[in-house]
Amino acid sequence: MKLINFISLAERRKSYGLVTEKGIVDIGCRLAYQYADLKAVLAAEAVSSLQVFCDYPADYQSNEVCFLPVIDNPNKIFGVGMNYQEKRQEFDASSPAPTLFVRFPDSQTGHGDFVLKPEESNELDYEGELAIVIGKAGRNINQKEAMSYVAGYSCYMDGSVRDWQHSWFTAGKNWPKTGAFGPWLVTSDELPDPHDLAIETYLNGCKVQDARTSGMIHKIPALIEYISTFSALSAGDVILTGSPGGVGKKRTPPLFLQDGDTVEVYVEGIGTLRNAVRSAETYANR
């Protein structure tokens, strides 16, 4: 299933639903009394019960909704850095342990919305990633059981404000609308092997990152085990599994996102996350 978090443009009402060949089925309007949002569905471990809506007629087409981040209110977003060998070589990384950072939920934006280039920086970089959405709570999760905690997957453009990435990543990862998340959540039963997917990033139609998730150094079960050892995971939490090589900062000359650009992240079996880039100055004066 493809599950979507959205706002109806006509009614200006937030909801969640199911993407089918016919369009978008509004599940939220039918189950709001039971599950307030998609995160509540996950917390109740009720995703499979949404299958019944697959044959419902569509309530909206994609141009009739505003896509929200797949989970717009996760308790935690963990980012994994330096998880592909080419990326490690680009940044001369040597630590064998996963490199982690935290992204705040209010730094996100949805598919089709714009990514915001900060006024204070000219070094907003693209990073295409596979995102994991946790489906149930757990702590000290063993690698052998870890995949049963995954609700599904999505695309993520984990924008980095490079000149604010000092000795820690936090300041460079939490500017408003720099983390694009979508377009939808593909449930784990639809992607039985997330470790063998093409992952590509395009800037203005030109491919700038090209890899397969098989290149991840720390695989998904290992990441879940590692993170859940020190921090309990909750339904709706997000883990960003890392970006391949080819980022703008390490190109000659550097290639950073500018006002008017279009950045796309494609993950095989999921689809394409697409966002225009707008400068903070343009946004403030609109």
Rosetta silent file (secondary structure, phi, psi, omega in degrees, C-alpha in Angstrom):
SEQUENCE: MKLINFISLAERRKSYGLVTEKGIVDIGCRLAYQYADLKAVLAAEAVSSLQVFCDYPADYQSNEVCFLPVIDNPNKIFGVGMNYQEKRQEFDASSPAPTLFVRFPDSQTGHGDFVLKPEESNELDYEGELAIVIGKAGRNINQKEAMSYVAGYSCYMDGSVRDWQHSWFTAGKNWPKTGAFGPWLVTSDELPDPHDLAIETYLNGCKVQDARTSGMIHKIPALIEYISTFSALSAGDVILTGSPGGVGKKRTPPLFLQDGDTVEVYVEGIGTLRNAVRSAETYANR
SCORE:     score description
SCORE:     0.000 S_00000001
   1 L     0.000  150.953  173.027    0.000    0.000    0.000 S_00000001
   2 E  -112.044  114.066 -177.189    0.973    3.612   -0.537 S_00000001
   3 E  -106.444  137.277 -172.100   -0.146    5.757    2.400 S_00000001
   4 E  -127.102  147.034  176.137   -0.234    9.530    2.136 S_00000001
   5 E  -114.799  125.924 -168.915   -0.467   12.434    4.559 S_00000001
   6 E  -153.262  170.722  169.685   -2.130   15.485    2.992 S_00000001
   7 E  -120.841  128.864  174.486   -4.274   18.606    3.156 S_00000001
   8 E   -69.620  124.215 -177.579   -7.351   18.844    0.935 S_00000001
   9 L   -68.433  -35.550 -177.836   -6.980   22.043   -1.081 S_00000001
  10 L   -72.023  -40.031 -174.183  -10.717   22.593   -1.438 S_00000001
  11 L  -102.056  -10.146 -177.240  -11.575   22.044    2.205 S_00000001
  12 L    53.527   44.287 -177.289   -8.247   23.025    3.788 S_00000001
  13 E  -119.907  130.581  177.932   -8.572   19.931    5.947 S_00000001
  14 E   -78.011  139.266  179.363   -5.685   17.735    7.049 S_00000001
  15 E  -157.810 -174.949  174.945   -6.150   14.020    6.501 S_00000001
  16 E  -141.679  158.309 -174.596   -4.428   10.791    5.490 S_00000001
  17 E  -164.024 -166.568 -175.106   -5.247    8.255    2.863 S_00000001
  18 E  -123.120  130.698  178.777   -4.388    5.550    0.410 S_00000001
  19 E   -93.220  122.770  177.382   -2.993    6.080   -3.087 S_00000001
  20 E  -122.717  179.326  177.207   -4.519    3.788   -5.707 S_00000001
  21 L   -64.112  -23.036 -178.665   -4.554    3.725   -9.504 S_00000001
  22 L   -85.061  -22.528 -176.278   -7.810    5.711   -9.328 S_00000001
  23 E   144.515 -147.093 -176.003   -6.477    8.449   -7.073 S_00000001
  24 E  -109.451  123.013  175.277   -6.426    9.149   -3.342 S_00000001
  25 E   -92.279  122.830 -178.105   -8.891    7.504   -0.974 S_00000001
  26 E   -80.840  100.761  178.815   -9.482    9.713    2.079 S_00000001
  27 L   -82.700  -34.636 -177.175   -9.207    7.339    5.035 S_00000001
  28 H   -57.605  -39.391 -178.903   -8.936   10.071    7.638 S_00000001
  29 H   -68.956  -20.166 -178.742  -12.458   11.342    7.012 S_00000001
  30 H   -95.699  -26.546 -174.562  -13.759    7.822    7.572 S_00000001
  31 H  -122.042   13.510 -177.104  -11.648    6.777   10.554 S_00000001
  32 L   -56.825  -32.548  179.163  -10.887   10.072   12.322 S_00000001
  33 L   -66.112  -22.061 -175.923  -12.924    8.954   15.318 S_00000001
  34 L  -105.100  -44.411 -179.064  -10.595    5.966   15.669 S_00000001
  35 L  -132.096  112.486 -174.352   -7.208    7.131   14.375 S_00000001
  36 L   -65.973  -32.375 -178.607   -6.507   10.846   14.359 S_00000001
  37 L  -155.091 -178.790 -176.825   -3.596   10.568   11.942 S_00000001
  38 H   -64.808  -34.830  178.135   -1.277    8.142   10.224 S_00000001
  39 H   -63.281  -35.693  177.420    0.986    7.939   13.249 S_00000001
  40 H   -66.951  -35.614  175.442   -1.981    6.787   15.325 S_00000001
  41 H   -61.634  -44.669  179.283   -2.664    4.033   12.775 S_00000001
  42 H   -63.377  -44.387 -177.745    0.922    2.875   13.149 S_00000001
  43 H   -62.017  -31.844  178.465    0.785    3.025   16.944 S_00000001
  44 L   -84.478    0.326 -176.859   -2.300    0.815   16.935 S_00000001
  45 L    51.971   45.440 -173.850   -0.509   -1.622   14.578 S_00000001
  46 L  -112.757   16.569 -176.942   -3.556   -1.270   12.346 S_00000001
  47 H   -59.106  -43.016 -177.434   -1.915   -0.681    8.955 S_00000001
  48 H   -60.750  -27.106 -178.877   -3.103   -4.006    7.547 S_00000001
  49 H   -69.812  -15.003 -179.837   -6.707   -3.051    8.321 S_00000001
  50 H   -77.038  -10.108  179.006   -6.459   -0.245    5.741 S_00000001
  51 H   -55.723  -30.388 -177.450   -6.401   -2.820    2.930 S_00000001
  52 H   -60.081  -23.023 -177.358  -10.191   -2.686    2.886 S_00000001
  53 H   -84.886   -3.609 -177.201   -9.988    0.804    1.328 S_00000001
  54 H   -61.075  -28.947 -177.264   -8.064   -0.383   -1.746 S_00000001
  55 H   -98.553    4.587  179.203  -11.304   -0.880   -3.691 S_00000001
  56 L   -73.871  151.680  173.698  -12.941    2.378   -2.609 S_00000001
  57 L   -67.225  151.985 -179.153  -13.519    5.107   -5.206 S_00000001
  58 L   -71.511  141.301  174.945  -11.020    7.957   -5.154 S_00000001
  59 L   -94.494  -28.659 -177.947  -11.934   11.096   -3.244 S_00000001
  60 E  -142.711  157.961  164.706   -9.127   13.245   -4.696 S_00000001
  61 L  -101.644  163.847 -173.454   -6.564   13.383   -7.443 S_00000001
  62 H   -60.388  -28.659  179.714   -2.996   14.347   -6.619 S_00000001
  63 H   -80.556    1.183  179.042   -3.484   17.907   -7.920 S_00000001
  64 H  -104.752    5.698 -179.966   -6.328   18.392   -5.436 S_00000001
  65 E  -133.123  158.453  170.049   -4.186   17.909   -2.348 S_00000001
  66 E  -104.308  118.946 -179.441   -1.120   19.401   -0.719 S_00000001
  67 E   -71.368  129.643  172.344    1.317   16.635    0.206 S_00000001
  68 L   -98.000  163.659  169.788    2.544   16.801    3.795 S_00000001
  69 L   -51.081  141.670 -175.377    5.640   15.035    5.118 S_00000001
  70 L   -49.952  -47.397  168.907    4.700   11.348    5.335 S_00000001
  71 L  -121.010  107.944 -175.479    4.920   11.616    9.108 S_00000001
  72 L   -88.770   -9.130 -177.712    4.762   15.307    9.980 S_00000001
  73 L  -133.166   46.321  178.188    4.846   14.784   13.754 S_00000001
  74 L   -66.063  149.406  174.736    7.348   12.008   14.514 S_00000001
  75 L   -66.630  -38.129 -175.549    8.691   11.909   18.036 S_00000001
  76 L  -143.344  142.958  169.168   12.207   11.422   16.673 S_00000001
  77 E  -125.192  115.644  177.288   14.066   11.653   13.382 S_00000001
  78 E  -103.555  127.843  174.695   17.489   10.000   13.380 S_00000001
  79 E  -103.418  141.236  178.152   19.838   10.687   10.495 S_00000001
  80 E  -111.286  121.542  179.556   22.680    8.351    9.603 S_00000001
  81 E  -100.573  159.248  173.121   25.726    9.924    8.040 S_00000001
  82 L    54.032   46.947 -175.633   28.605    8.386    6.085 S_00000001
  83 L  -105.643    8.512  172.820   26.741    5.146    5.377 S_00000001
  84 E  -128.245  141.615 -172.492   27.984    4.657    1.791 S_00000001
  85 H   -60.551  -42.261 -179.605   31.641    4.051    0.960 S_00000001
  86 H   -61.542  -39.041  178.132   31.874    6.751   -1.731 S_00000001
  87 H   -65.087  -41.651  179.001   30.446    9.302    0.716 S_00000001
  88 H   -61.755  -39.921  178.862   32.953    8.240    3.380 S_00000001
  89 H   -66.843  -39.320  179.716   35.770    8.721    0.892 S_00000001
  90 H   -60.660  -37.727 -175.448   34.479   12.156   -0.107 S_00000001
  91 H  -104.001    7.635  178.090   34.496   13.306    3.521 S_00000001
  92 L    54.053   43.871  179.847   37.534   11.255    4.620 S_00000001
  93 L   -85.496  142.125 -176.321   35.462    9.514    7.312 S_00000001
  94 L  -132.054  -13.646 -177.483   37.089    6.667    9.223 S_00000001
  95 L   -66.025  132.236 -179.876   34.972    5.884   12.298 S_00000001
  96 L   -76.599  -19.308 -178.430   33.481    2.357   12.107 S_00000001
  97 L   -78.816  151.873  174.827   30.449    3.294   14.221 S_00000001
  98 L   -57.127  135.991  174.751   27.296    4.773   12.622 S_00000001
  99 E   -90.760  118.534 -173.926   27.450    8.577   12.438 S_00000001
 100 E  -116.144  149.815  169.451   24.167    9.889   13.826 S_00000001
 101 E  -144.522  168.316 -179.644   22.429   13.247   13.998 S_00000001
 102 E  -115.932  132.894  173.181   18.952   14.415   14.947 S_00000001
 103 E  -110.805  139.316 -179.579   16.563   16.307   12.689 S_00000001
 104 L   -86.610  145.119 -178.259   13.582   18.125   14.201 S_00000001
 105 H   -56.822  -32.768 -175.952   10.071   17.474   12.827 S_00000001
 106 H   -80.587    6.072  174.744    9.452   21.164   12.090 S_00000001
 107 H   -94.524    4.368 -173.577   12.377   21.243    9.637 S_00000001
 108 E   -95.293  161.206  170.910   10.440   19.062    7.167 S_00000001
 109 E  -142.872  166.733 -176.353    8.385   19.748    4.065 S_00000001
 110 E  -102.039  171.706  175.254    6.297   17.537    1.792 S_00000001
 111 L   -57.387  134.357  177.527    6.423   16.373   -1.801 S_00000001
 112 L    84.741  -17.636  173.415    5.582   19.181   -4.225 S_00000001
 113 L   -82.279  178.576 -177.399    6.143   21.890   -1.634 S_00000001
 114 E   -99.422  150.070  168.369    9.327   23.924   -1.777 S_00000001
 115 E   -88.513  137.362 -172.037   12.662   23.409   -0.079 S_00000001
 116 E  -104.927  117.021  175.242   13.780   26.655    1.528 S_00000001
 117 E   -80.645  121.664 -176.998   17.335   27.929    1.021 S_00000001
 118 L   -62.030  146.412  176.754   18.290   29.914    4.138 S_00000001
 119 L   -65.537  -28.599 -174.466   19.063   33.592    3.752 S_00000001
 120 L   -83.029    0.619 -174.754   22.124   33.068    5.958 S_00000001
 121 L  -145.855  149.011  170.387   23.780   30.515    3.662 S_00000001
 122 L  -115.578   21.573 -175.430   24.679   29.823    0.038 S_00000001
 123 L  -126.216   47.176  173.967   25.645   26.218    0.779 S_00000001
 124 E   -81.528  117.881 -173.987   22.372   24.283    0.856 S_00000001
 125 E  -108.143  151.194  176.897   23.299   20.803   -0.385 S_00000001
 126 L   -89.487  146.709  172.475   21.150   17.928   -1.683 S_00000001
 127 L  -151.220  106.964  178.622   21.236   14.443   -0.139 S_00000001
 128 E   -84.597  136.156 -175.139   18.898   11.743   -1.421 S_00000001
 129 E  -146.393  157.973  168.423   18.098    8.966    1.045 S_00000001
 130 E   -88.747  126.296  178.289   15.891    5.996    1.830 S_00000001
 131 E  -102.739  138.951  174.579   13.765    6.731    4.903 S_00000001
 132 E  -104.973  136.130  173.294   12.514    4.059    7.311 S_00000001
 133 E  -111.870  125.021 -178.528    9.302    4.604    9.278 S_00000001
 134 E   -76.763  138.213 -174.931    9.027    2.670   12.527 S_00000001
 135 L  -103.808  -14.291  178.728    5.759    0.805   13.010 S_00000001
 136 L  -156.145  157.777 -175.289    5.771   -0.131   16.691 S_00000001
 137 L   -73.553  148.676  176.808    7.479    0.828   19.909 S_00000001
 138 E  -174.348  158.516  174.650   10.580   -0.954   21.116 S_00000001
 139 L  -143.997  151.630 -176.131   13.888   -0.730   22.882 S_00000001
 140 L    51.968   50.238 -176.735   16.985   -2.952   22.820 S_00000001
 141 L   -80.648  126.683  178.753   15.716   -4.462   19.589 S_00000001
 142 L   -74.030  144.780 -179.958   17.731   -7.419   18.334 S_00000001
 143 H   -54.574  -36.551 -177.145   18.875   -7.343   14.701 S_00000001
 144 H   -65.515  -24.214 -178.432   17.047  -10.606   14.019 S_00000001
 145 H  -104.798   -5.884 -167.586   13.734   -8.979   15.000 S_00000001
 146 H   -60.539  -40.167 -175.603   14.440   -5.465   13.742 S_00000001
 147 H   -65.884  -22.384  177.541   12.673   -5.663   10.390 S_00000001
 148 H   -71.532  -11.008  178.274    9.384   -6.510   12.105 S_00000001
 149 H   -92.796   -2.546 -177.849    9.509   -2.989   13.595 S_00000001
 150 E   -92.330  121.326  176.705    9.540   -1.331   10.159 S_00000001
 151 E   -80.279  -35.871 -178.089    6.157   -0.063    8.927 S_00000001
 152 E   172.280 -166.479 -169.250    7.464    1.034    5.561 S_00000001
 153 E  -137.935  156.865  176.515    9.713    3.241    3.492 S_00000001
 154 E  -152.503  177.992  175.478    9.800    6.576    1.739 S_00000001
 155 E   -95.029  150.697  178.303   12.131    8.993   -0.055 S_00000001
 156 E  -142.402  133.715  170.677   13.942   11.780    1.770 S_00000001
 157 E  -106.140   97.348 -171.333   15.881   14.815    0.580 S_00000001
 158 E   -88.586   72.841 -175.454   18.000   15.442    3.655 S_00000001
 159 L   -57.062  136.598 -178.356   19.133   18.969    2.824 S_00000001
 160 E  -120.473  125.727  173.892   22.361   20.062    4.512 S_00000001
 161 E   -88.736   93.767 -164.486   23.373   23.651    5.167 S_00000001
 162 H   -61.680  -40.777 -177.035   27.068   22.887    4.844 S_00000001
 163 H   -75.182   -0.671  171.896   28.581   26.050    6.280 S_00000001
 164 H  -110.918    6.150  172.472   26.542   25.451    9.448 S_00000001
 165 L   -91.111   90.147 -176.890   27.698   21.848    9.818 S_00000001
 166 L   -86.417 -134.204  179.487   30.415   22.497   12.323 S_00000001
 167 L   -69.420  -19.647  174.627   31.859   19.747   14.542 S_00000001
 168 L  -120.763  155.000 -176.113   28.279   18.520   14.973 S_00000001
 169 L   -81.604  -18.588 -166.230   25.636   18.132   12.265 S_00000001
 170 H   -53.419  -47.884 -175.710   22.678   19.572   14.194 S_00000001
 171 H   -65.260  -26.988 -179.222   22.963   23.222   13.137 S_00000001
 172 H   -89.466   -3.197 -172.865   23.222   22.282    9.470 S_00000001
 173 H  -115.957    3.475 -169.951   20.273   19.903    9.483 S_00000001
 174 L  -129.010   21.447  173.574   17.434   21.809   11.119 S_00000001
 175 L   -71.326  150.612 -177.086   16.707   24.914    9.071 S_00000001
 176 L   -57.830  135.440  172.127   13.016   25.290    8.154 S_00000001
 177 L    58.107   37.004  176.371   11.800   23.257    5.167 S_00000001
 178 L  -105.086   -7.973  177.510   15.194   21.734    4.354 S_00000001
 179 E  -113.662  105.526 -179.088   14.145   18.096    4.843 S_00000001
 180 E   -93.309  136.141 -168.738   11.711   16.901    2.166 S_00000001
 181 E  -137.157  111.923  178.801    9.832   13.676    3.010 S_00000001
 182 E   161.382 -160.303    1.573    7.562   11.783    0.628 S_00000001
 183 E   -76.824  -21.812 -176.050    5.665   11.442   -1.531 S_00000001
 184 E  -150.795  172.706  174.220    4.133    8.533    0.417 S_00000001
 185 E   -97.303  121.004  172.946    4.844    5.618    2.701 S_00000001
 186 E   -94.763  120.064 -174.699    5.205    2.279    0.894 S_00000001
 187 E   -64.773  152.083 -170.946    4.357   -0.452    3.401 S_00000001
 188 H   -61.629  -27.606  178.981    7.049   -2.991    4.185 S_00000001
 189 H   -67.409  -20.375  179.287    5.154   -5.887    2.605 S_00000001
 190 H   -83.940  -17.579 -179.240    5.523   -4.118   -0.760 S_00000001
 191 L  -129.248   78.780 -175.554    9.336   -3.904   -0.435 S_00000001
 192 L   -65.851  -23.747  179.123   10.575   -7.217    0.939 S_00000001
 193 L  -129.023   86.021 -179.534   14.245   -6.349    0.255 S_00000001
 194 L   -72.038   -4.622 -178.918   15.005   -2.677    0.975 S_00000001
 195 L   -94.454   14.974  176.616   18.725   -3.427    0.657 S_00000001
 196 L  -144.058   58.737 -178.088   18.635   -3.791   -3.121 S_00000001
 197 L  -123.110  141.925  171.889   16.975   -0.656   -4.465 S_00000001
 198 E   -69.775  139.309  174.868   18.204    1.976   -6.889 S_00000001
 199 E  -133.956  123.754 -173.349   18.541    5.411   -5.275 S_00000001
 200 E  -137.704  145.070  174.403   19.090    8.471   -7.462 S_00000001
 201 E  -122.135  137.617 -179.860   19.056   12.233   -7.016 S_00000001
 202 E  -123.212  136.470  173.706   18.438   14.702   -9.839 S_00000001
 203 E  -117.932  114.945 -177.135   19.130   18.431   -9.895 S_00000001
 204 L    52.253   39.771  176.277   17.279   20.258  -12.674 S_00000001
 205 L    86.105   -7.352  179.709   16.923   16.959  -14.511 S_00000001
 206 E   -99.060  131.226 -178.680   20.612   15.999  -14.285 S_00000001
 207 E   -72.129  124.685 -178.452   21.533   12.920  -12.268 S_00000001
 208 E  -117.741  -16.010  173.471   23.872   13.878   -9.424 S_00000001
 209 E  -137.300  138.255 -175.870   23.675   10.799   -7.183 S_00000001
 210 E  -152.126  110.360 -177.530   23.391    7.203   -8.381 S_00000001
 211 E  -154.939 -178.745  171.470   23.721    4.171   -6.124 S_00000001
 212 E  -125.146  147.540 -178.729   21.962    1.101   -4.778 S_00000001
 213 H   -65.894  -12.857  173.863   20.917    0.609   -1.174 S_00000001
 214 H   -62.901  -18.083  179.161   23.006   -2.577   -1.207 S_00000001
 215 H   -81.130   -2.373  177.178   25.912   -0.174   -0.742 S_00000001
 216 E   -61.063  130.673  178.579   24.815    0.777    2.775 S_00000001
 217 L   -73.410  -49.303  176.621   27.626   -0.016    5.207 S_00000001
 218 L  -100.259  112.115 -176.472   25.328   -0.300    8.223 S_00000001
 219 L   -74.675  167.812 -174.343   22.205   -2.194    7.161 S_00000001
 220 H   -57.149  -47.689  179.157   18.732   -1.428    8.475 S_00000001
 221 H   -58.680  -39.282  179.783   18.629   -4.141   11.200 S_00000001
 222 H   -66.509  -38.848  178.867   21.990   -2.981   12.535 S_00000001
 223 H   -64.741  -43.929 -179.978   20.849    0.661   12.605 S_00000001
 224 H   -63.832  -42.631  178.352   17.647   -0.210   14.476 S_00000001
 225 H   -62.319  -46.151 -177.292   19.562   -2.309   16.993 S_00000001
 226 H   -62.468  -50.143 -176.992   22.178    0.410   17.517 S_00000001
 227 H   -67.055  -42.287 -176.149   19.717    3.288   17.913 S_00000001
 228 H   -72.049  -10.260  175.432   17.234    1.377   20.080 S_00000001
 229 H   -69.378  -37.145 -178.478   20.013    0.487   22.500 S_00000001
 230 H  -108.186  -14.134 -178.222   20.245    4.073   23.738 S_00000001
 231 L  -143.328  123.707  177.106   16.854    5.503   22.691 S_00000001
 232 L   -61.921  140.720  177.006   13.454    3.856   22.692 S_00000001
 233 E  -100.793  144.599 -179.709   11.746    3.927   19.307 S_00000001
 234 L  -121.367  158.327  175.120    8.075    4.811   18.871 S_00000001
 235 L   -56.795  130.746 -178.823    5.590    4.264   16.072 S_00000001
 236 L    95.054  -10.279  175.135    6.107    6.992   13.488 S_00000001
 237 L   -64.902  153.759 -174.329    9.767    7.587   14.285 S_00000001
 238 E  -124.264  136.475  173.007   11.955    8.031   11.218 S_00000001
 239 E  -120.722  122.603  176.644   15.443    6.769   10.433 S_00000001
 240 E   -93.924  120.985 -165.337   17.268    8.273    7.447 S_00000001
 241 L   -85.843    3.091  176.156   19.660    5.618    6.205 S_00000001
 242 L   109.472  155.667 -176.731   22.311    7.846    4.676 S_00000001
 243 L  -108.434  139.962  175.380   23.138    9.508    1.381 S_00000001
 244 L   -68.756  179.250  176.190   25.387    8.109   -1.362 S_00000001
 245 L   -70.727  173.151  179.252   28.357    9.975   -2.775 S_00000001
 246 L   101.522    9.832 -178.682   28.046   12.774   -5.309 S_00000001
 247 L   -65.278  158.665 -173.983   26.931   15.562   -2.974 S_00000001
 248 H   -64.673  -34.565 -175.264   27.377   19.129   -4.118 S_00000001
 249 H   -60.929  -32.820 -174.277   29.944   20.168   -1.535 S_00000001
 250 H   -97.240   10.527  175.449   32.544   17.743   -2.848 S_00000001
 251 L   -89.296  160.036  177.940   32.165   18.624   -6.533 S_00000001
 252 L  -121.855  110.166   -4.801   34.538   20.895   -8.417 S_00000001
 253 L   -73.933  166.862  178.190   33.242   23.528   -8.458 S_00000001
 254 L   -57.608  149.038 -176.655   30.777   22.955   -5.586 S_00000001
 255 L  -124.367   99.006 -178.063   27.162   22.508   -6.638 S_00000001
 256 L  -109.115  160.341 -178.652   24.662   23.939   -4.161 S_00000001
 257 L   -73.759  136.804 -178.411   20.893   24.421   -4.399 S_00000001
 258 L  -126.737  161.167  177.289   19.731   27.808   -5.648 S_00000001
 259 L   -54.177  128.193  179.672   16.438   29.651   -5.929 S_00000001
 260 L    96.360  -11.332  177.661   14.461   28.188   -8.840 S_00000001
 261 L   -69.390  161.788  170.466   16.171   24.788   -8.861 S_00000001
 262 E  -124.664  127.867  179.055   14.252   21.509   -8.845 S_00000001
 263 E  -118.502  134.760 -178.463   15.576   18.593   -6.809 S_00000001
 264 E  -129.960  139.520  174.300   14.230   15.043   -7.131 S_00000001
 265 E  -120.485  120.718  178.562   14.935   11.882   -5.158 S_00000001
 266 E  -110.218  130.666  171.809   13.996    8.579   -6.770 S_00000001
 267 E  -126.273  125.140 -179.285   13.971    5.284   -4.876 S_00000001
 268 L   -54.666  134.050  178.976   13.112    2.119   -6.758 S_00000001
 269 L    85.182   -9.204  179.233    9.816    0.601   -5.633 S_00000001
 270 L  -114.377  -57.101 -178.638    8.714    3.852   -3.970 S_00000001
 271 E   136.534 -156.020 -174.706    8.677    6.631   -6.548 S_00000001
 272 E  -123.440  126.686  172.321    9.997   10.168   -6.904 S_00000001
 273 E   -92.866  124.397 -174.656   10.040   12.958   -4.341 S_00000001
 274 E  -128.310  131.763  179.720   10.083   16.293   -6.156 S_00000001
 275 E  -143.508  138.553  168.161   10.612   19.785   -4.738 S_00000001
 276 E   -81.245  157.637  177.730   11.359   23.236   -6.096 S_00000001
 277 E  -108.244  132.779  178.688   13.920   25.322   -4.262 S_00000001
 278 E  -130.666  136.878  177.924   13.018   28.787   -3.078 S_00000001
 279 E   -75.623  152.179  179.499   15.283   31.257   -1.300 S_00000001
 280 H   -61.369  -33.209  178.444   14.197   32.606    2.061 S_00000001
 281 H   -64.697  -44.240  178.586   14.336   36.116    0.610 S_00000001
 282 H   -63.220  -43.352 -178.427   11.912   35.190   -2.179 S_00000001
 283 H   -63.202  -40.917 -176.992    9.608   33.419    0.283 S_00000001
 284 H   -68.403  -27.203 -175.517    9.568   36.400    2.655 S_00000001
 285 L  -100.992    7.222 -175.891    8.635   38.792   -0.159 S_00000001
 286 L   -69.246    0.000    0.000    5.986   36.707   -1.889 S_00000001
